[in-house]
Amino acid sequence: MTARPPGRPRSGVHAVVFAATLSTVHELGYARATVDRIAAAAGIAKTTIYRRWPTKGALIVDCLLDAFGPIPLEGAGRAELMSSAIRWIAAKIAEPGVGDAFAGVFSDAVSDPALRAILSTRLQDPYRIALQEALGEPENRVLFFIDVVVGTLLHRMGMTGEPMADDDVTTLTELVLPHFTGSPP
């Protein structure tokens, strides 16, 4: 019989930390959700977090990847696929702690080139590539689609403290689709 190594089982640490991260961000806001507070909420040592994530930004990005999961590319045509993508990201941003975490890490990245690189390669690229392949669109058009949709959703959250209402998501979809479902310029 093999002795179990001391400490918490490793497999559940990510789930516990991600849940504690979103809960802490939801309760305290992004700025006040420090690694110390997240570790306390998770019931683990902050060194456990820093062994896996060297910065709060890296932790938040992985937490967001976990919260978002893969993009559901559903729909018979381009308009349906893009509409479902818009509704999916709006719903994810509306989840407790997710929109706050996304807006906070996005804001931090403005003055942190290393965090910008993590956001671009780890968070944005997988979704950009999936959309490019599904839509058959060039990178610049997909990036603009992401900018318009995510930027609008985060702006609304920053201005009101609330996620965008369903009626407004419908209006956003109606405004965006004609540009992106027509022929590329």
N, C-alpha and C positions, 0 to 999 in steps of 0.2 A: 504494500500500500504506500502511495506517495503522499508525503505531507503537503498540505496546502500552504502556499506562501502566505506570509502575514499580510494583513491589510484587507481592504475591500476587494471583492472580485473585480477583475479588470473589465469584463465585458459590459457591465452596467454603468460604468463611470460616465461615459458620454451621455447616455440618456438622462442620468441624474443631473449632470452639470447643465445640459441644454434646458431641461425643465426649470431648474433653479435660475438660469440666466433669464429666460423669458418672464418668469414670475417676478424676479427682482426688477427687471426693466419695467414691467407693467406697473408694479407697485411704487417704485421710486423714480422712474424716469431713467433715460439712458445715462446721463451725466453722473447721477448718484449711484448707479449700479456698478460699483467697483468690483474688482476681482475678489477683494476681501469679503464683501457682502455676498457675492455669488457663492463663494466657497462656504461661507457660514450657512447660507440657505440650503446648499447641497449636503451639508454635514461632512465636508471633507476639508483637508488642509489646502491652503492656497498653493502650496508647492505641487500638489497633485494637478492643479489646473495649469500652472506654469510649465510643468513637464510636457504637457500636451500642446499647449497654446502659449507662445512666447509673449503675446500681448492681448489686451482686451479686444482689440480689433480683430485679431485672428480668431479668437474664441467666438465673437459675434458672427463673423462670416460663416464659420462651420455650423454654428447654431442655426443661422438662417438657411443654409443648405439643407440641414436636417428638417427644418420646419416646412420649407417649400417642397422638398422631394422633387421628383421628375415632373416636368411640365406635361400636363395631359394634352396631347395633340389630337383633339377630337373634332370631327366635323367632316362633312362631305366635300366641301369646297373651301377656297381661300377665305371667304368671308366668315363662314362658320368656324373655321380653325382659328382665325384671328380673334373673333368675338369670344370664343371659349378661352383663349389665352388671356384676353383682357379681363374677363370675369374671374378667371382663376387667380391672377395676380392681385386683383382688387380684394378678393375674398381672403387671400393669404395675408395681405397687409392689414386687413381688418382684425385678424386674430390677436388676442391679448398679448402684448409685448412685442409682437413681430414688427408692426409698423414703426413703433418707437425705436426698436433695435436697428431696423433698416435705416431710418432717417438719421439716427445718431451716428452710426458707423459711416454713412454716406457723408455726413457733415464733417466728421473727423478726417475723412480721406481728402477733403479739399486742401488741407495744409500738410498732409502726410503722404509723400510719394510712395513709400513702401506699402502703406495700407491701400492706396489707390491700385497698386499692382495686384495685391491680393484680391481686392474686390473685382477687378477686371478679369483676372485669369481664373479665379476659383468660383466666383459667384456669377458673373455675367456671361463668361464664355460658354459654359455648358448650355445655357438657355439660348444664347445667340446661335450657336451651332445647330441645336435642335430645330429652331425656327427657320434658319437658313435652309436646312435640308428639307423640312416639311413644305416650305413655301417656294423653294427654288429661287430665292432672292439673293442679291449680292449683300455682302457684309454691311456696307454703308447704309442700305435701306433698312435692314433689320436692326442695326444699332439706333437709327433714327426712330423706328417704331418703339423700341424699348425706352429710349429717352422720352418720347412724347407721353407714353402711357405711364411708366413708372414715375417720371418726373411730375406729372399731373397728380397722380395719386398721393405721392409724398408731399407735394406742395399743399394739397387740401388738408392733409393730416397736420402739417405744420401750422397752417393758418387757423384751423378750427379745433385741433386736438382730437378730432374724430375722423374715422375712415370715411371715405366717400359713400354716400347713400346710393342704394341700388338704382334709383331713377337717374342720378347723375352719372353712374357707371354706364347706364344705357345711352345717355346723351353723349358721353365720351366715345363710346363705341360707334355711335352714328356719325360723329364728327371725324373719327380717325379712319374708319373703313373705306370711305370713297377714295381717299388718297392712296391707301396701300393695296386696294384690291384692283385698281386700274392698272394699266400698263406702266412699267417703270419709265420715268422720263428719259 
